[in-house]
Amino acid sequence: MKSEIFIAAETGNISALRTALSKGADINQVDENGATPLMIACKHGHTALVKFILSRGAEINIADNKGMTAVKNAELTNKDELIELFQEYVDLNSNADYSNLREHFISIIDNLFPVSKQIEPIVKDLNEEQRMKIKNDLIKILLLFRNEDEISIYDGFGFGLSILVLYYPDKYAEMFNNIKQLSENKQIAFAKEILQSEEKHFEKSDISFQNFVLESPNVISSDNADKIKKAFYEYAEIIVKADGVVTEEESKNLKFLSKTFFKEQKTESKQQQAKEFSKSELDSILEELNNLVGMENIKNDIRSLINIINVNKLRRKEGLPEQKLSLHSVFIGPPGTGKTTIARILSNIYHSLDLLPEINFVETDRSGLVAGYVGQTAIKTDEIINKARNGILFIDEAYTLKRSDSDSDYGQEAIDILLKRMEDYRDNLIIIVAGYEKEMNHFINSNPGLKSRFNRYFQFKDYQPSELTEIYRRMADKSGFILKEDALKTLNDLFEHLCSNKDDRFGNARLARNIFEKTFEKHANRTASIAPITREILTTIEAEDIPVEQFSVN
């Protein structure tokens, strides 16, 4: 039940609030959201009550769980008479140079809005812990860019806008517009109030290149983490360039962020991969399959498999004998050709066809199955198998389980356990093994048990240059980039060259990913010193951004 003082604050009832205070209530006490009576009264626009609360010595710099203070809530009402009550509490007469601030503030709003729009769907689904991690990461970025141990007024303004997006994803657009209409003094007050409310965080002085680590990517999915990191970088770039000047130190910091955020793609944990599969209808799963670049032979094989499964169901319904069907499979092909992606899609398909009770996908390799001591491999292998029950166990580079016939190699023990469990759990476990063609054929043929259980093969082929170009283009599109015509031609020429000189270790889609990441780095380095920055500059890939020199084969 709400306290009497908070009810009075919501309703604007001065008499009820005075009564609550007379009974011993604290004017600065907070509710479950960290809000004080002053914040609540400001949020609801109760000017008379706010004036009364201020006269009773209320603390104005307390921030609630979302980082909102009384002043920020007042400013968002856009009520001049309410905002003016705080003028004596917010010093707007310092010696700082605030010339042309309003113009710069509006530029920040205009540039942050499309960035915010891109991550809006992600932010809406965040929990409190995830929001706090993102907020802490934003603070780290500000600390990295602090100028002579001070956080600039632009930093405070941009940070404040970002907090609105983070905690009010349904309302931030309206809030942005309200702030845009404020006078310059009120916009400055908004920025300074932000800085004051987060003062304890900004006191940290130990953020540097050496210890800069983001926390938020560890608590959200890999795809969303990539989008958030991209938004972080664009946020930093917009704030840095807001005043039309990019110092050498700021340029260096931007390059550091680019390298830090995009030097590698984190591999999803196996549990995350399993959780993120949705229980979709077969049509939507097949649409996902059909939208993949290339792999026409794989798509045809899967459609044929679905037809066999459906006909078996019809025969069972009519009381007819079913075609014996083994779903344990061998995926053969070079790296980066979509083997893991197809295995995940099959997990969805088998579940939608009631062949598996769950959408459970576990990926592993030799290191996840084989131990270094006698007796430990069986335990380790069984642990992985138990995680994969009711779903698919995907073993990448499975041929490494059979390295030699030496008694000191425990890979054979893992193979024996796998064969045994394939029989024990034949109704709720499917195993897919993957690797290079020559090595996998040798592996399967080395053991009669393997050969009898794995009789369904999927052949994955190298991508063609045009397909690699399309894979790259989709990566760029997903990250909000547009390729100019000459950049697209340069890219396709590069893939033509690489494909004509490939060997059996050709990286395919992984290569496309590496080239895209290097492109982002070159783009960031090229644009880091451009000011003022525009959305077109931030999202356009030029021919000079394509890393031809780094990837060309002599």
N, C-alpha and C positions, 0 to 999 in steps of 0.2 A: 504494500500500500504506500502511495506517495506521501511524503512528509508535507505538513501543512504549509511550510515556507515555500516549497516548490510549486504547490497548487496555486498559491497566491501569486508567485512569479509568472506562471503561465497565464493566469486570468487577468493580471494587471491590478489586482485588488490590494491597494496600499493599506487599508485598514486590517485586512487579514494578515498581511506580512508584518505589520507593526505588532499585532497580537502574538504571532509566532515568535518574534524576537523577545517579547516580554516574558515568554515562557522559557527562554533560555536558548532558543535556536541561534546558530552561528551564521552571521551574514555571509561568511565565506565557505560554508559547508558545501560539499559536492554530492550530486546524485550518482546513480550507478554508471552514468556516462561521463562522469568527471565534470559535469556542468554546475556552475554556481547559480544562485538566484539571479545575479546580475546578468550572466550570459543568457539565461532563459528569458528574462524580461526584454533584453535587447533583441533576441531572436524573434520574439512576438511583437516587437515594435511598441512596447508600452513606455512611451517617453516619460510620463509623469512618475511612474514607478521607478524607472531607471534613475531619474533625478533624486528621488528619495533614497534609493539604495546607495548611490554615490555619496550622499550627505552623511550616511552612516559609516563611512570609512571602508567601503568594499574594496578589495584588491582587484585591479583591472587586468593584471598581467597573467592571471591564472589561465592555463589552457586545458581544454577538456581532452577526452581520449582521442579526438580527431584533430587536435592541434588548433581548435577554434577558441578564440578569446572573446571577451565582451565587445571589444572594439571591432573585431572582424564581423561579428554577428550584427552589430549596429550598422556597419558600412554596407552590408549586403541588403539591408532593408531599403537603402537609398533615400532614407528620410533625413532631410537636412537638419531638422530641429533635434533629432536624436543624436546624429553624428556630432553636432556642435557641442553637446554636453561633454565630449571627451577631448575637446581641443586643448584645454589647459593641462591635460594629462599627457598629451603627445607633443613633444617638442619639435616644432616645425621650423624653428628659427636658428638652426645650427649654421656653422660656417661652411658646410659642405656645398660643393658646386652642383646645383640641381637644374642647371639650364637645359632646356629642351627635354626635360624628363618625360612630360606627358606624351610627346611624340614617340620617344623610345619605349615607354610603357605600352602604348597602343600597338607598336610593332611587335613587342613580345607576345601580346595577347593574340594578334593575328597569326603569328607564326606557330605559337603553341597549340592553337585550336586544332589544326589538321593532324598534328602529332597525337593530340589527346583523342581525337576521333578514331584513330587507328587502334588504340589500345582500350577504348571504351568497353568493348565486349569482354575483354579479359578482366578489367577492373571490376565490372559488375559482379563477377563470380568469386571474387577474393574473400577470404575470411580475415578476421582481425589480425591474426599472426602474420599473414602474407602482406597485408597493408602496412603493418609496422616495419617489416623487413624492407619493403620498397622505400618507405619514408626514411629509414636509417641509411639506405644506399644513396638517396638523394642528398642527405646531409653530408655524407662522405664526399660526394662529388663537389658540393659547395666548398667544403674544407680544402679540397685539393686545389681549388681555384682561388682561394682567399688571397687577397692582395695586402701584403705587409700586415698579416695577422688580423685583417678586418674583412668581414663579409660585406660586399657592396650592396647598395640600395637595389640594384638590378637583381642581384642574387635573391634578396628578400622578396622582391616582387614576383620573380619567376617561381621561387619555392612556394610562395603562397598560392599561386595559381595551380601548381602541380598538386598541392594538398587538396584543393577543391575537387580536382579531377579524381583523386584517389579515394576520397571519402564521400563525394556527392556525384557519382557518375551519371545520375539521372537529371541533375540540376546544374552542373557546372557551366553548360553553354549559356544558360540564362544569367548565372552569376558573372561569367566573363563579360557579358554585355552590360550588366549593371556597373561593374568596375570600370568598364570602358567609358561610361557616361560620367563618372565622378570627376570632380575638379582635380587639378594637379596636386594640390595640397592634400586632398583626401586620398589620392592614390599613393602619395608619399607616406601618409599616415598608415595606410594598409601595409605597405612594405616594412615600415619601421616596427609596426606592431607584431608582424610575423617574426622579425629578428629578435624582438624582446621576448616573445613567448617561447622561442626555441633557444634562448641564450645559453642555457646549461649545456645543450648539445654542441653549440658553436664554440664553446670554450675549449674543446678538444684541439690539441695542436700537434698530434702525433700522426696525422694522415700524410702519407708520402707514397711515392712510387713503390717503395719496398714493401709496404704493408697494406696496400690498397687491395681489398678483396670484397667482392659483392656477396651479399647474403641471400638476396631474394631469389636468384636462379635456383637455389637449392630447395625452395619450398613451392615451386610451380613447375608445370610441365616444361619439357625441353623446347617445344615450339613456342610456347608463351614466353619462356625465358629469353629466347632470341628476339622476340618482338619488344619485350621490355628493355633489353639492352640497347636495341636500336633507338628506342624512345629516349633512354638515358643520354645517349650520345647526341641526338638531335636537340634535346633539352639543353645540354651543356653548350652546344654550338650556338644556339639561339641566344642564350643569356650572354655568352662571351662577346658576341658580335652586336649586342643591342645598342651599344654606344658608338658604333661605327669604327671602332679601333680594336685591332687584335695585336696584343703585345707579343714579343718573342716567347715569353714564358707561357702565355695562354696558348699559343700555337703548339708549343712543346707538350702542354698538358692534353690538348685535343688529340694529338698524335698518339700519346700514351694511352688514352682511353680507347681509341680506335684499335690499337694493337691488343689491348687487354680484353676488350669485349668480343673481338672477332677473330682472334688468332686460332681458335679451335671451337668445335662444336661439342658440347658435352654429350656423352652417351647416356641415354636414358637408363635408369636402373631397370632391372628386369621386372620389378614389381610395378613401377610406373607404367611400363609398356603394357603389362597385363591389364591394369586398371583402366587405361585410356581407350580400350576398345569398347565401343558402344554396341548394345544388342540391337542391331539394325535388321531390317527386313532384307531378304535376299536381293530384291531389286536395287536397293540403295548400295548394297555391298558390291554388286556387279557393276553399278555405275562408277564406283570408286575404282574398280579394276579396269574398266574400259577407259577411264580418264588417264591412266598411267601412260607415259610415253613409251612407244615401241612395244616389244614383247608380244607380238601377235601370235607366235606359236604357243606361248605360255597361256595366253588368254583362251585360245582354241582348246588347249588341253584341259583347262579348268572347266570350260563349258561342256566338253564331252564327259568329264567326270561327273558333273552335276546331273547330266542327262542319265547316266548309268545309275546314279543314286536314286533319282526320281522314278526311273523304270522299276528298279528293285522294290521300291515302296509300293508301287502299283501291283506288282506281281505278288508281293506279300499279302496285300489286301485281297487279292483274288485267290489266295491259297496256292499260288504257283511257286515252284522252286526259284530261289534267288541266285543271281550270279555272285559267286564268291568274290569279295572285294577287299583288298588290303589297302589301307590309306597311309601306311608307313611309306615314306618317299625319299628319293635321292635327288637333290638339287645339284646339277652339274654346271659349272661355268666360272668365268673369271670374276674377280672382285668388282663391286660397284654396279652389278647388273640387276639388282632388285630382288635377290634371293630372300633376304629377311623380310622385305615388304610383302612379297607374295605369301610367305609363310604366315604372316600376321593376318592377311586377308583370308587365307584358308581357314584359320582359326575361327573367324567370323562366319564363314560359309558353313563349316561343319556344325557350328552351334545352331545356326539358323535352320539347318536341315535335321536337327535333333540327333546328330551323330555324336555330339559332345555335350555333356550337361552344363558346361560353363565356357565362357570366353576367357581362357587362361593360356597365356603364351609365355613360355620361359625360354630364354636364350642362354646358351652356354658354349664352352669349348673345352679343350683338353684340361686346362687349368681348373675348370669347375668340377671336373670328374675324377681326376687322377691325383693321388697324394704321393708323398715321397717316402712313405714308410709302409711296411708290411701290415696289412689289415685295415689301413685307413682309407684305401681307395673304395672299398665296398661301402663303407659308411658315407663317404662323400658323395658317391654316385647315387645311393639310395635317397639321400637328402634332396638332391636336385630332382630326382624322379618324383618324389612325393610332392614337391612344389608344383610339378607340371601335371599331376593327375587331374583328370577331368578336362584336359586341354592338350596343347601341343608342346613337346620338348624339341627345340631347334638346336642342333649341335653343329656349329660352324667349324670348318676345317677338321671334320671328323676323322679324316685319314691320319691325322697326327696321333690318334689313339693306338695305331699299329705302327710303331716306329721300328721295331726289331723283334727278334725272337728271344732276346735276352731275358733272363729271369729277373733282372734288376729293373726292367721296364714294366710298370704296373698298368699300362694301358689295356693289356689283354684282360686283366681283372675287371676293368670298367666295361669292356665289351661283353664279357660273360654275364655281368649283372644286368646290363641293358637287354640282352637277349632273353634272360629269365623274366624280367619285369614286363617285357612286351607280351609275353604269354600270360603272365599273372594278371595284367591289367589290360587285356586286349579290348575290353569294352569301354574303357575310359582313359586311354592314353594313346596318342599318336606321336611317333617320333619321325622327325625329318633331319636327315644328315646332309651336309653341304660341303662343297669344295671344288677344287680344280678337276677337270675331266680325267686326266691320266691318273692322278693320285687317288681319286675316288673309285675308279674302276678297279684299280689294284686292291684298294681297301675292301671293297665289297666281295671281290673274288677270292680274297685271302681266307675267308671263313664261310663254310657251307651254311651256317646259321644265319649269317648276314644276307647271303645271296638268296636264301629261301624266304626271308621276311621282307626284304626290300626289293620289290619288283616293279615299282612305279617310278619312272624317271622323268624329270623335267629338265630340259636343256636350255640354259640361259646363254644368250649370245651377246657379243660385244655390241655396244650402241654404235649407230652410224653417226657421222659428223652432224647431220641435220637434227638427229635426235638429241645429241649432246647439247646442241645450240638451244633446242627447245627446253631441255631440262634446266639449263642455265637461265633462260629467259623467265621460266616459271619461278625460279629462286629469286630473281631480281624483282619480279612482279609482287611476290609474296612480301618482300621487304620494302615495297613502295617505290621501286626504281623503274625508270623508263629508259630503254636503250635507243640512242639516236641511230639512224639508218647506217651511218658509216661505222658506228660501234658494233652493230649487229653483223655487218660484213667482215670486219676485222676479227670478230669472235669466231664466225663460221670458218674463215680462212685458217685460223689457229687450230680449230678442231680437225679440219681437213688435213693439215700438216701432221698433227699428232697421231691421227688414226692411220695415216700412211706409213708411220714409223713405229707403230706399237709392237710390243712383244707380248708374251703370255701373261705378263704381270700388269697389263694396262689397267688403269684405275677406273675407267668409265665414269659413272655418276659421281664417284668420289673425286675424280679429277675435276669434273665440272664444279663441284662444291669448292675445291681448293682454288680454282681459278676465280670463282665468284668472290671468295673471301679476300683474295689478293686484290681483286678489282675494287672492293669496298675500301681497302687500305689505301690504294692509290688515289681513289676518289676523295677520301678524307684528307690525305696529304695535299692534294691539289686545291681543295676548297677551304682548307683550314685558315688560310690568310686572306680569303676574300671577304670583304665587308662593304656594305651591308649584305648579309646573306639573304637569299630568297628561297622559297619552296622549290622553284624550278631548278635552281642550282643544286639544292639538297637531293633532288630526286632524279637528276639526269645523268646517265652514264655516257661519257664521250669516248671516242675511239682511243684517245690517249690513256684512258683508264684501264683498258684491257691489257693485262700483263703478258704481252707477247714475248718479251725478252726472257722473262723468268721461266717460261714453260716451253719455249721453242726447242726442238731437238735438232742438233747439228747433223 
